[in-house]
Amino acid sequence: MTGKIALTGIKPSGTPHIGNYLGMIRPALDLAQKFQALYFIADYHALTTVHDGKEMKRLTYDVAATWLALGLDPEKVIFYRQSDIPEVMELTWILSCYTSKGLLNRAHAYKAAVDDNLAIGVSPDEGINSGLYFYPVLMAADILLFNTNFVPVGLDQKQHIEIARDIAQAFNNNYGNILTIPEAAIREEVMTIPGLDGRKMSKSYDNVIPMFAPANKLRKSVMRIVTDSRTPEEPKDPDMDNIFSIYRHFAAEEDIQRVRQRYLQGGMAYSEIKVELFELLEQNFGPARARYDEYMQDWGYLDNVLQKGAEKARKMATPLLERIRVAVGTS
């Protein structure tokens, strides 16, 4: 293990699905083998869209149970809830004073919301809260507070890391090399995972395969994956197929090559590969589902894990924040 730090988080905005697992959770868990790893539940980020307090708590515990069920060991890593770290909010304000408005104007999420408004003929900022606009600054604070070196993200989050780098450099230009400049860790082979309809797997598209669905529901989800109209006898291009695009991330190499050849030669029905995919997913997530269900029955245990993680995280954050306060003249 190196002395470098890797940090990642996930918003409590719904039960994580296999797109989250492949694109972010599995790579993040792998980083714990090489780096000092921090994992956090980004509940303040979720406030931009989740405005029901009871739902926020449930979603937060959902994420905590998911990470633990998938093998995160809170004794070996730092696992915490964002809202338990008040230093994050203090640093957010400080960093906002070194962040140009033009930089935030160019943030993808804000631009997309503005474009949607313009498309329907309403005011550009109609319905857009300030939390969405300042989201990149909060994310920068999450990262920079812990001298983070690497942040595993999907391709759609790469810009946020670039903004964090810009903010850190602007701050350092004023006060010296206080903040570590982070790097995005993107796994090229899992940048985009197709959903049931072929678009990127996303809760907003309602096209996800949930990891911890009961076996019968998991099977139904897999069987709904959209395919073309080719018959079993016809050759198929595995690299253009939604089922194979998921299958190859879970199957053994010899099975990937076997299925690829059957696609190319013809003789494989889509229903057959769907059954294989379901069996692979059940094999991968069945045991974790049982652990997840147990954790979701014991929120007290989850609170205890997160609070212990927050204590560790604050011990890491305090020295850097004090340096920042001294630098800006507030301490």
DAQUIRA-V116854 format. One record per pair of residues at least 24 apart in sequence whose ideal C-beta (glycine too) atoms are under 8 Angstrom apart, sorted by the first residue. I is the first residue (numbers start at 0). GAP is how many residues later the second one is. Records with the same first field share a line. If there is no record, write none. Layout:
I = GAP / GAP
//
This chain:
0 = 32 / 33 / 34 / 35
1 = 32 / 33
2 = 33
3 = 30 / 31 / 32 / 145 / 146
4 = 30 / 31 / 32 / 33 / 141 / 142 / 143 / 144 / 145
5 = 25 / 26 / 28 / 29 / 30 / 31 / 32 / 142 / 143 / 144 / 145 / 146 / 179
6 = 30 / 31 / 32 / 33 / 135 / 136 / 139 / 141 / 143 / 144
7 = 30 / 31 / 32 / 143 / 144 / 145
8 = 30 / 31 / 32 / 33 / 36 / 73 / 133
9 = 31 / 32 / 53 / 57
10 = 31 / 32 / 34 / 35 / 52
11 = 29 / 30 / 31 / 34 / 38 / 44 / 47 / 48 / 50 / 51
12 = 33 / 36 / 37 / 46 / 190
13 = 45 / 48 / 189
14 = 47 / 51 / 195 / 196 / 197
15 = 46 / 47 / 50 / 194 / 195
16 = 184 / 186 / 191 / 192 / 193 / 194
17 = 175 / 183 / 190 / 191 / 192 / 193 / 228 / 263
18 = 174 / 176 / 181 / 182 / 183 / 189 / 190
20 = 49 / 190
21 = 168 / 171 / 227
22 = 131 / 164 / 167 / 168 / 169 / 170
23 = 128 / 129 / 130
24 = 41 / 42 / 45
26 = 125 / 158 / 160 / 163
27 = 124
28 = 41 / 42 / 43
30 = 119 / 121 / 154
31 = 40 / 44 / 45
34 = 114 / 115
35 = 42
36 = 40 / 41
37 = 39 / 40 / 41 / 42 / 108 / 110 / 275 / 278
38 = 28 / 33 / 38 / 39 / 40 / 41
39 = 39 / 40 / 41 / 42 / 45 / 102 / 273
40 = 39 / 40 / 41 / 265
41 = 40 / 100
42 = 38 / 39 / 40
43 = 38 / 39 / 44 / 45 / 94
44 = 37 / 90 / 93 / 94
46 = 84
47 = 81 / 83 / 84 / 87
60 = 234 / 235 / 238 / 241
61 = 234
63 = 231 / 238 / 241 / 242
64 = 227 / 230 / 231 / 237
65 = 145 / 146 / 226
67 = 223 / 224 / 227 / 234 / 237
68 = 143 / 219 / 220 / 222 / 223 / 226
69 = 218
70 = 217
73 = 231 / 234 / 235
77 = 231 / 234 / 235 / 238
78 = 226 / 227 / 230
79 = 226 / 229 / 230 / 232 / 233
80 = 225 / 228 / 229
81 = 60
83 = 222 / 223 / 226 / 229
84 = 60 / 225 / 228 / 229 / 232
86 = 58 / 227 / 230 / 231 / 234
87 = 50 / 53 / 54 / 57 / 229
88 = 52
89 = 231
90 = 50 / 53 / 54 / 230 / 233
91 = 42 / 45 / 46 / 48 / 49
93 = 230 / 234
94 = 42 / 45 / 46 / 49 / 72 / 76
95 = 38 / 41
97 = 69 / 72 / 73 / 76
98 = 37 / 38 / 41 / 68 / 71
99 = 70
102 = 33 / 60 / 63 / 64
103 = 29 / 30 / 32 / 33 / 59
106 = 26 / 28 / 29 / 52 / 53 / 56
107 = 48 / 51
108 = 26
109 = 25
134 = 25
135 = 24 / 27 / 28
136 = 30
138 = 24 / 25
139 = 24 / 27 / 28
142 = 39
143 = 24 / 35 / 36 / 38
144 = 172 / 175 / 176
145 = 167 / 170 / 171 / 174
146 = 32 / 33 / 173
147 = 32 / 34
148 = 31 / 33 / 34
149 = 32 / 33 / 34 / 35
150 = 31 / 32 / 33 / 34
151 = 32 / 33 / 34 / 35
152 = 31 / 32 / 33
153 = 32 / 37 / 38
154 = 31 / 36 / 37
156 = 27
157 = 26 / 28
173 = 153
174 = 152 / 153
175 = 151
177 = 142 / 145 / 146 / 149
178 = 145
188 = 60
189 = 59
192 = 52 / 53 / 56
193 = 48 / 51 / 52
195 = 25 / 28 / 29 / 30 / 46
196 = 29
197 = 28 / 44
208 = 37 / 72
210 = 74 / 77 / 78
211 = 73 / 76 / 77 / 80 / 81
213 = 75
214 = 67 / 71
217 = 60 / 63 / 64 / 67
218 = 59 / 63
221 = 52 / 55 / 56 / 59
222 = 48 / 51 / 55
224 = 49 / 52
226 = 43
229 = 40
231 = 34 / 35 / 36 / 37 / 38 / 40
232 = 33 / 34
233 = 32
234 = 28 / 29 / 30 / 31
235 = 27 / 28 / 30 / 32
236 = 26 / 27
237 = 25 / 26
242 = 27 / 30 / 31 / 34
243 = 29
245 = 31
246 = 26 / 29 / 30 / 33
249 = 27 / 30 / 31 / 34
250 = 25 / 29
//
